[in-house]
Amino acid sequence: MPTYVYKFIETGETIEVQQAFTDDALTEAVHPVDGTVRPVKKVFTPIGVTFKGGGFYKTDSGSSSKGSSTSAAASDSSTSSSSTESASSPSSSTASSTAD
């Protein structure tokens, strides 16, 4: 059964109440200190869910995502070095093409 947080409107104090999903939200609750029934308002809080393990997203696929980033970095460095070589020695590429 889920636990919901309710806030006393007059004092601002909060309490936790276990309710079924099908139960209606409370409008009044017994104050834990003095035992009087007071108006309450439901407080919406983020749920505490933790996803463990790999494969929940395409980017979290473990070894394949690591391999693709490594290969992408390697291809970037090889592209930049080959473009530097061709720019620095245009005669060598011309010479090799005429030799064939």
C-alpha positions as CSV (number, residue, x, y, z in Angstrom):
1,M,0.0,0.0,0.0
2,P,1.4,3.4,-0.9
3,T,2.2,6.1,1.6
4,Y,0.9,9.6,1.0
5,V,2.0,12.9,2.7
6,Y,-0.7,15.2,4.1
7,K,-0.2,18.7,5.5
8,F,-2.3,20.3,8.2
9,I,-3.6,23.5,6.7
10,E,-3.6,25.5,10.0
11,T,-0.2,24.5,11.4
12,G,1.8,23.4,8.3
13,E,2.8,20.1,10.0
14,T,3.0,17.0,7.8
15,I,1.9,13.4,8.4
16,E,2.2,10.2,6.4
17,V,-0.8,8.1,5.8
18,Q,-1.0,4.6,4.1
19,Q,-3.9,4.4,1.7
20,A,-4.9,2.1,-1.1
21,F,-4.8,3.5,-4.7
22,T,-8.6,3.3,-4.8
23,D,-9.1,5.4,-1.6
24,D,-10.2,9.0,-1.9
25,A,-7.8,11.8,-0.7
26,L,-8.3,12.8,2.9
27,T,-9.8,16.2,3.7
28,E,-9.5,15.8,7.4
29,A,-7.2,13.8,9.7
30,V,-6.5,13.3,13.4
31,H,-3.6,15.5,14.6
32,P,-1.0,13.2,16.2
33,V,-0.3,15.5,19.2
34,D,-3.7,16.6,20.5
35,G,-6.0,14.1,18.8
36,T,-8.3,16.7,17.2
37,V,-9.6,16.3,13.7
38,R,-8.2,19.1,11.5
39,P,-8.4,19.9,7.8
40,V,-5.5,18.5,5.7
41,K,-4.2,19.0,2.1
42,K,-2.4,16.3,0.1
43,V,1.2,17.1,-0.7
44,F,2.6,15.9,-4.0
45,T,6.1,14.6,-3.7
46,P,8.4,13.0,-6.2
47,I,8.3,9.3,-6.2
48,G,11.3,7.3,-5.0
49,V,12.1,5.0,-7.9
50,T,15.6,3.9,-8.8
51,F,16.3,2.1,-12.0
52,K,19.3,-0.2,-11.7
53,G,21.1,-2.0,-14.5
54,G,21.9,-1.1,-18.1
55,G,19.7,-0.7,-21.1
56,F,17.0,1.7,-19.9
57,Y,18.0,4.2,-22.6
58,K,19.8,3.8,-25.9
59,T,22.6,5.9,-24.6
60,D,23.0,3.7,-21.5
61,S,23.7,0.4,-23.3
62,G,27.0,-0.2,-21.6
63,S,29.9,-1.5,-23.7
64,S,28.4,-0.6,-27.1
65,S,28.1,3.1,-26.2
66,K,31.6,3.2,-24.8
67,G,32.9,1.5,-28.0
68,S,31.2,4.0,-30.3
69,S,32.5,7.0,-28.5
70,T,36.0,5.6,-28.6
71,S,35.8,4.8,-32.3
72,A,34.3,8.2,-33.0
73,A,37.3,9.9,-31.3
74,A,39.7,7.7,-33.2
75,S,38.1,8.5,-36.5
76,D,38.2,12.2,-35.7
77,S,41.9,12.1,-35.0
78,S,42.7,10.0,-38.1
79,T,40.6,12.4,-40.3
80,S,42.4,15.4,-38.9
81,S,45.9,13.8,-39.4
82,S,45.2,12.7,-43.0
83,S,43.9,16.1,-43.9
84,T,47.0,17.7,-42.4
85,E,49.3,15.4,-44.4
86,S,47.5,16.0,-47.7
87,A,47.6,19.8,-47.1
88,S,51.3,19.8,-46.2
89,S,52.5,17.7,-49.1
90,P,50.3,18.1,-52.2
91,S,53.2,17.0,-54.5
92,S,53.4,13.6,-52.8
93,S,49.7,12.8,-53.6
94,T,50.2,14.0,-57.1
95,A,53.4,12.0,-57.5
96,S,51.7,8.8,-56.3
97,S,48.8,9.3,-58.7
98,T,51.0,9.9,-61.7
99,A,53.1,6.8,-60.8
100,D,50.1,4.5,-61.2
